Amino acid sequence: MALHSAAALLLASSSALASAANPLTSKAGQVGIITAWDFQSSSSVSKDLASLSKPGVDTSSWNHVNDSRCTILGGMIESGAYKDDELWFSDNLYKINWGQFRVPWVYRNEFSLTPNQGQHYFLQTNGITSRADIFLNGEKIADKEEQAGSFGGHTYDITGHAGNENALAVNVYPSDFNLDLIYTFVDWSPRAPDNGSGIWREITVKQTGPVALGPMSVSIDIESPVESNPAKVTVRAKVQNLEDHEVQVDASSVIAESSGCKVGSQKTSLMLGPKETKLVEISHHVKKPKIWWPKFWGGQPLYKARLALHVANELSDVAEETFGIRTVTSALNSHNDTMFTVNGYPFQVLGAGYSPDMFFRWDATRWANIMKYSHDMGLNTIRLEGMMEHPELYRMADEAGMMIIAGFVCCSKWEAWTYNQDINPNVPWTDNDYATANATMRHEAAMMQPHPSVLGFLIGSDFWPNDRATKIYVDALKDAYWQTPFIASASKRGYPALLGPSGMKMSGPYDWVPPNYWYDTESSEDRLGAAFGFGSELGAGVGTPEVSSLRKFLTQSEMEDLWKKPDANFFHMSTNTSAFYNRKIYNQGLFNRYGAPTSLEDYIFKAQLMDYEAIRAQHEGYSARWSQVRPATGTIYWMLNNAWPSLHWNQFDHYLHPAGSYFGTKVGSRLEHVAYDYVREEAWIINHSLDKKGTRNIATELIGLDGKSISKDSVTVDTVPNKSSKVAKISGLNNMTDVGLLRLVLSDEQGQAISRNVYWLTKSVDVLDWPNATWYHTPVTKFSDYSALSRMETAELSVTASRNDAAHSIVVLENKSDVPAFFIRLNLVDKAGEDVNPAIWSDNYVTLWPREKLALTVSGDGREAKVLVNAGNVQALEVAL
């Protein structure tokens, strides 16, 4: 453990002096954040927490971090004791001293206040993993029985304990997901050595006058069509008299547009007896509301609600929330599948499962980039399984128009029910666990309730909660005036009587399956994750990073094992007890379909082909079958991103570098699109919009690897908003010699290409062994043979690049050959040749027809200097911008 340097000691001393000069709060209605922590192992400090929580304790030898929220290891990384890139390289994570995290750690901070008569102070916790004893100025405020669970937020009245100078000590206990109601990665990645223990969300101090507000909710009532109806906006909060005498409270509520323009202002007064609590409820009528929409359907106008309490004309407390005017519902259709609606319109969920950083470090810029990437890929929803993160996440999702499905995590104490035989040990819930669950749901419901981005909450994941827990969750949600759907679980294994069936399936796959899997829907009850119903988490297990990223976290030997040892286990897959600890199933498909790789670069090229076609087919399959008799109502790809550098389960790697899984999703989820059904050999037109309609032309052409045309056709159709339909049978497939390339181009009435899509096909698809399918994989008994792709004639490719403006560059590709240029991968790099991440391409990993010319756009972060070009049958080159 690293000790502080002299500079750090001076910093800590100056911080203490600054706290005395700058009180954390100075007037009623203010909330002050504890912005820094000294933290140390309990084995190295006094066991007398009361003494440690008195001002003046020497913490010069402790770790120090200038961050309001940090796990133990996250704080140690920030303070310089460790580096994450070193911890994540190879298997270094297992080489540090895990034992140091098996004991409690003490977090400590000193701050000043200015207490006077009539003022009250509250200490607010929002998330401490796993449990904590809290001491202030030598007195215990809470113990580990009350302050429990990662999301167990509490408000403690510290008025009688607060002084001018204050010291807070928080004794944080080590976490165990088998015993504690905490966040956990399950098998998504190895767990952090500290298991996420620490003050991962902010602790704040709130100052009020004689009356205090509880959490404020904002409810929306509006009839369909929302575009032409007024809205009723109701602001609610509990109001508590903190005094021993009766108090008259004047409550005022104002709602305003983000510009500041007021659209509603109401006042009311009420009498509160000694220590009495009442509900304040004020309604506003908005004649012409500005409607909030998911990004692809419209704008994201936001309003601000403000509720202020005055006593004797003095401000006592105030609360503010941003909100949007929109409606969300869910219902079971005739097939018992969940169907969401947003603002009265059926909403097909195209989403993926999010993971926070392994050390639970919040990075607003990273989250903004994750949403930017998700929207660029055509996704409209992100699922948070047990990873509810911070209030900023929801505010930023509101602004971006990204829908969020939140909920509790699987495979841990959260699902330790008597009927769950899948977890071991299964430690039954205690009364304290139920109390923790109640505090958790009430805190999280209050945090999420006003946000228009929230699509729903899953109170269970793989399993549904028992009746006692269900009632606790439902009561808490109702008490928060929750208006969006809350659903029993993410699977169809069972349900509590209070809520009924979830309408979501969790039947896999989680490992590689061929593209035709998603279209093989008959009979639907036997076809597991195929494109029907609502798939709450499923995918082909893809997400192989490019070599430039692999070098950052794998040794040379580990990279060689990727292609030389197809059954090898990898630390950077899932946990060593997981079915996903190796790439055996994935590599079986790769080696049989594309041929044994001859080098690391050849392996990664073939992996990008595998990833692209597999994930594209999932999104296209669900999109194409959106309007079928049994509609595909939603798909959540497992996963969106990783907690650390990983070899699978992502749509872009941990360094935000997009590869095959990214661009396969981007093509397969386009707003308007034409897709190929591998099973029925048909083209489907897809329209995810609410307003795009009219005549569309679909041009299809099938060519051989020699560039000669096998079949060519064109069809004109009318596209219908929020619908999909089959439009044409693809001809000529039986005339292919070995592998053919199919190009589908969707154009509008002006002849402008809207979507361009290229497939590599053989005469027969992979043969699936459905009777022997498992929850994570469906075997293949006969693989398609794409080995001819490795024997293609070399194509001559011309590439030019130029800057279009400060933010965008144009890259023009021209195939000057009579054969196709197959699977061209473009990578934006800086002057040193390092990847520029994030980078937004209009398209990538593309295939050009003979003599075809294609212009692409790309934007980076300003460091971009050149484009690296690689392809299946094109000589590698680089072009300066």
TACOR-V494003 format. One record per residue. N is the residue number from 1. OMEGA is omega in whole degrees, -180 to 180 (* if undefined). NEAR is the number of other C-alpha atoms within 12 Angstrom. Layout:
# TACOR-V494003
n: [N/N]
omega: [OMEGA/OMEGA]
near: [NEAR/NEAR]
This chain:
# TACOR-V494003
n: [1/2/3/4/5/6/7/8/9/10/11/12/13/14/15/16/17/18/19/20/21/22/23/24/25/26/27/28/29/30/31/32/33/34/35/36/37/38/39/40/41/42/43/44/45/46/47/48/49/50/51/52/53/54/55/56/57/58/59/60/61/62/63/64/65/66/67/68/69/70/71/72/73/74/75/76/77/78/79/80/81/82/83/84/85/86/87/88/89/90/91/92/93/94/95/96/97/98/99/100/101/102/103/104/105/106/107/108/109/110/111/112/113/114/115/116/117/118/119/120/121/122/123/124/125/126/127/128/129/130/131/132/133/134/135/136/137/138/139/140/141/142/143/144/145/146/147/148/149/150/151/152/153/154/155/156/157/158/159/160/161/162/163/164/165/166/167/168/169/170/171/172/173/174/175/176/177/178/179/180/181/182/183/184/185/186/187/188/189/190/191/192/193/194/195/196/197/198/199/200/201/202/203/204/205/206/207/208/209/210/211/212/213/214/215/216/217/218/219/220/221/222/223/224/225/226/227/228/229/230/231/232/233/234/235/236/237/238/239/240/241/242/243/244/245/246/247/248/249/250/251/252/253/254/255/256/257/258/259/260/261/262/263/264/265/266/267/268/269/270/271/272/273/274/275/276/277/278/279/280/281/282/283/284/285/286/287/288/289/290/291/292/293/294/295/296/297/298/299/300/301/302/303/304/305/306/307/308/309/310/311/312/313/314/315/316/317/318/319/320/321/322/323/324/325/326/327/328/329/330/331/332/333/334/335/336/337/338/339/340/341/342/343/344/345/346/347/348/349/350/351/352/353/354/355/356/357/358/359/360/361/362/363/364/365/366/367/368/369/370/371/372/373/374/375/376/377/378/379/380/381/382/383/384/385/386/387/388/389/390/391/392/393/394/395/396/397/398/399/400/401/402/403/404/405/406/407/408/409/410/411/412/413/414/415/416/417/418/419/420/421/422/423/424/425/426/427/428/429/430/431/432/433/434/435/436/437/438/439/440/441/442/443/444/445/446/447/448/449/450/451/452/453/454/455/456/457/458/459/460/461/462/463/464/465/466/467/468/469/470/471/472/473/474/475/476/477/478/479/480/481/482/483/484/485/486/487/488/489/490/491/492/493/494/495/496/497/498/499/500/501/502/503/504/505/506/507/508/509/510/511/512/513/514/515/516/517/518/519/520/521/522/523/524/525/526/527/528/529/530/531/532/533/534/535/536/537/538/539/540/541/542/543/544/545/546/547/548/549/550/551/552/553/554/555/556/557/558/559/560/561/562/563/564/565/566/567/568/569/570/571/572/573/574/575/576/577/578/579/580/581/582/583/584/585/586/587/588/589/590/591/592/593/594/595/596/597/598/599/600/601/602/603/604/605/606/607/608/609/610/611/612/613/614/615/616/617/618/619/620/621/622/623/624/625/626/627/628/629/630/631/632/633/634/635/636/637/638/639/640/641/642/643/644/645/646/647/648/649/650/651/652/653/654/655/656/657/658/659/660/661/662/663/664/665/666/667/668/669/670/671/672/673/674/675/676/677/678/679/680/681/682/683/684/685/686/687/688/689/690/691/692/693/694/695/696/697/698/699/700/701/702/703/704/705/706/707/708/709/710/711/712/713/714/715/716/717/718/719/720/721/722/723/724/725/726/727/728/729/730/731/732/733/734/735/736/737/738/739/740/741/742/743/744/745/746/747/748/749/750/751/752/753/754/755/756/757/758/759/760/761/762/763/764/765/766/767/768/769/770/771/772/773/774/775/776/777/778/779/780/781/782/783/784/785/786/787/788/789/790/791/792/793/794/795/796/797/798/799/800/801/802/803/804/805/806/807/808/809/810/811/812/813/814/815/816/817/818/819/820/821/822/823/824/825/826/827/828/829/830/831/832/833/834/835/836/837/838/839/840/841/842/843/844/845/846/847/848/849/850/851/852/853/854/855/856/857/858/859/860/861/862/863/864/865/866/867/868/869/870/871/872/873/874/875/876/877/878/879/880/881]
omega: [-177/174/180/172/177/179/180/178/178/180/-180/180/180/178/179/178/-180/-179/179/-179/-176/-180/-177/173/-178/179/-179/179/-180/174/180/-178/170/-167/-178/-178/158/-179/-174/177/179/178/-177/-178/179/177/-180/-177/178/179/180/-178/174/-180/174/179/180/179/-176/180/-179/168/179/178/176/-180/-178/-175/-180/169/-178/-178/175/178/179/176/-179/-179/174/-179/177/173/-175/-179/175/177/-175/-179/-179/-180/-178/-177/-178/-176/178/-177/178/-176/-179/-178/-179/178/177/174/-178/172/-176/177/174/180/-179/174/178/-175/175/180/-180/177/180/-178/179/173/-177/173/-178/179/175/-178/-4/-180/-179/163/-177/179/176/176/175/-178/-180/178/-180/176/-173/176/-180/-179/-173/176/-178/-175/-178/179/-179/174/-177/178/-179/-176/-178/-177/-173/176/177/176/-173/175/-179/175/-179/-179/-173/-177/179/-172/175/-174/173/-174/-172/177/-173/171/178/-179/-178/179/-179/180/171/178/177/-180/178/-180/177/-178/177/178/-172/171/-174/166/-177/172/-180/177/177/169/-175/-178/-176/176/166/178/-179/175/177/-179/-178/173/-179/180/173/-1/-175/-177/-174/-180/175/180/172/-180/-177/180/-177/172/173/-179/-176/173/-178/-175/179/179/-180/-178/171/-178/173/-178/178/-180/178/169/-175/173/-179/177/-177/-180/-178/176/178/178/-179/177/174/178/178/177/177/175/-180/178/-176/176/176/177/171/-178/-178/-178/177/177/-179/-173/-178/-176/171/-171/176/-178/164/-169/-174/-178/-179/-177/-178/177/-179/176/174/175/178/177/-177/177/176/174/-178/178/177/178/179/178/-180/176/178/176/168/180/176/179/-180/175/175/175/169/179/174/175/-175/179/-177/174/179/175/176/167/174/-178/176/-178/175/-173/176/-180/172/-171/-180/-177/-175/171/173/175/-179/-178/175/175/-180/179/-176/180/179/179/177/179/177/177/179/176/-178/178/178/177/-179/179/-180/-174/173/179/175/179/178/-177/-171/173/-168/179/-180/-179/-177/177/180/176/175/-177/-177/-177/178/178/-177/168/-180/178/-177/-173/-179/159/-176/-180/179/-176/180/-179/-178/-178/178/179/-174/-180/180/5/175/-176/-175/177/173/176/178/177/178/177/178/178/178/178/180/-176/180/180/-177/178/179/-179/-174/-167/-175/-166/-179/-180/-176/-180/180/180/178/-177/171/177/179/180/180/179/178/-172/-179/179/179/-180/178/-179/-177/178/-180/179/179/179/177/-178/179/-177/180/-174/165/-165/-170/-178/178/-178/-180/-177/-179/-178/175/-177/-176/-175/-177/-175/-179/-177/178/178/177/-173/-177/6/173/177/-168/169/-179/-176/-177/179/-171/-179/-178/-167/-177/-11/-168/-177/-180/-170/167/-173/-178/-165/169/179/-177/177/-172/173/-176/180/-177/174/-173/180/-178/178/173/-175/-179/176/-179/-178/-178/-177/178/173/177/179/179/177/177/179/-179/-175/-180/-179/-173/179/-175/173/-179/177/-177/167/177/-179/-175/174/-174/173/-175/-177/179/-178/-174/-179/179/-177/175/177/-177/-176/-177/-174/-174/-179/-179/-180/-179/180/176/-179/178/178/-178/176/-180/176/178/174/180/-176/-177/-175/-177/-176/175/-178/178/-178/178/179/179/-180/-178/-174/178/-174/-179/-179/168/-172/170/-169/179/176/174/-180/179/9/177/-175/-177/176/-178/179/-174/-178/-179/176/174/174/167/-172/-174/180/-179/176/180/179/-172/-179/178/-174/171/176/-177/177/-174/-176/-179/-177/170/-168/170/-172/-180/176/-176/-176/-175/179/-177/171/-179/173/-174/179/-180/-174/172/-171/-177/-178/179/-175/177/176/177/179/180/174/177/179/173/179/175/177/-178/-177/177/176/-178/-177/178/179/178/-178/172/178/-177/-180/175/-180/173/179/176/-173/-176/172/179/-178/172/-175/180/-179/178/177/178/178/176/177/-180/177/175/180/177/-179/179/-176/180/180/179/179/178/-177/179/-168/-179/179/169/-169/169/-177/-180/180/176/-178/-177/179/-176/-179/-179/179/175/-179/-177/-173/171/-175/175/-180/176/-176/170/-177/179/-174/180/179/180/-178/-178/174/-179/177/176/-176/173/-180/173/-179/179/178/178/175/-176/-174/-173/173/178/177/-178/178/176/176/-177/-177/176/176/-180/171/-165/169/-179/-179/-179/-179/180/-178/178/-177/-179/-180/179/-180/171/-180/-4/176/-179/177/174/174/-180/-176/-171/176/-179/173/175/178/-179/178/-176/178/179/174/178/173/179/-178/180/-179/-171/-178/-179/180/175/-175/174/179/-178/-177/179/178/-179/178/174/-177/178/176/*]
near: [23/20/22/25/18/12/13/24/22/17/22/32/23/17/27/31/19/17/29/23/18/20/30/35/32/25/27/36/33/30/28/29/31/38/26/32/44/49/46/41/35/27/18/20/28/21/19/22/33/26/23/36/38/29/30/23/29/23/35/28/23/33/39/42/36/26/31/32/40/42/46/51/45/38/40/36/28/25/30/22/24/23/20/30/22/22/30/35/26/29/22/24/30/21/15/22/17/19/16/22/31/22/26/34/43/44/48/50/47/44/39/31/35/27/27/20/13/26/34/40/41/37/36/32/41/39/45/46/45/44/42/38/35/42/38/39/34/25/26/30/35/28/22/28/24/31/42/43/51/50/41/41/40/39/31/30/25/31/32/20/27/38/28/24/29/36/40/45/46/47/46/44/39/40/36/32/35/26/30/41/44/44/47/44/36/33/31/44/38/37/33/38/30/40/38/45/49/50/54/45/35/34/38/33/39/39/41/44/39/39/46/47/41/36/37/42/41/44/37/37/28/28/19/19/16/28/23/16/21/23/30/27/36/34/43/38/37/29/40/34/35/31/25/15/15/20/29/27/37/28/39/35/37/36/39/29/26/20/12/16/15/19/27/31/26/26/23/22/24/26/24/28/21/18/19/24/24/23/28/35/27/32/29/30/25/29/18/17/31/28/37/37/39/43/33/34/29/22/20/32/28/35/38/34/42/37/44/43/41/32/31/17/15/23/29/38/43/37/36/31/39/41/43/43/46/48/41/41/26/34/28/25/22/13/24/25/30/42/39/37/29/37/34/22/28/30/41/48/45/49/47/48/42/40/43/37/37/40/42/39/35/31/21/21/16/23/32/26/30/44/39/27/38/45/33/35/40/41/43/45/42/48/47/43/42/40/37/43/38/30/29/24/37/38/34/32/42/38/31/37/40/45/47/45/46/42/43/44/39/40/35/36/40/47/41/36/30/20/18/26/16/17/24/18/19/22/24/25/26/20/14/22/32/32/27/36/42/34/35/41/45/33/35/41/43/33/36/43/44/42/49/45/44/49/47/44/43/44/47/43/39/41/40/42/45/30/23/23/34/34/24/26/41/32/22/27/34/22/27/32/30/37/33/38/36/41/45/39/44/46/37/30/24/28/29/26/17/22/28/24/30/44/37/48/41/37/35/37/43/42/44/44/47/48/42/38/45/46/39/36/30/19/14/24/19/20/33/40/48/49/47/46/47/47/47/51/45/46/51/47/47/52/51/47/44/43/31/29/32/33/23/28/34/32/22/17/18/26/32/25/24/40/32/22/24/27/19/25/24/36/35/42/39/32/24/20/17/21/23/37/28/31/39/28/31/43/35/30/39/39/31/26/32/34/27/28/28/18/19/27/24/29/34/38/37/38/41/43/45/41/46/47/46/47/53/48/46/55/56/50/52/51/54/46/42/37/32/22/18/29/37/47/45/51/53/48/49/42/45/48/48/39/41/42/45/46/46/47/47/50/51/49/39/40/34/39/39/47/52/43/47/51/46/42/50/45/45/47/44/38/41/42/46/49/50/49/41/38/28/25/28/26/40/41/49/44/41/42/31/26/18/24/22/18/21/32/31/42/35/37/33/37/36/37/39/30/32/23/27/26/25/24/24/23/26/22/27/25/34/22/27/32/35/35/34/32/33/27/26/34/25/26/31/19/21/27/23/25/34/40/44/44/36/40/36/39/30/24/19/12/16/15/22/29/32/35/46/41/44/43/41/33/25/26/30/28/24/30/21/27/16/16/24/22/26/27/34/37/27/29/20/17/28/29/28/34/26/27/33/28/19/26/23/26/34/29/38/28/32/27/29/25/24/17/14/16/18/25/31/31/35/30/35/29/32/22/25/25/30/43/42/45/40/42/37/41/41/44/31/24/19/13/19/23/31/32/32/35/39/38/35/30/41/44/39/44/41/43/41/30/21/25/23/29/26/29/29/38/33/32/21/23/24/34/28/34/44/31/34/33/37/38/32/32/21/23/21/26/29/24/31]
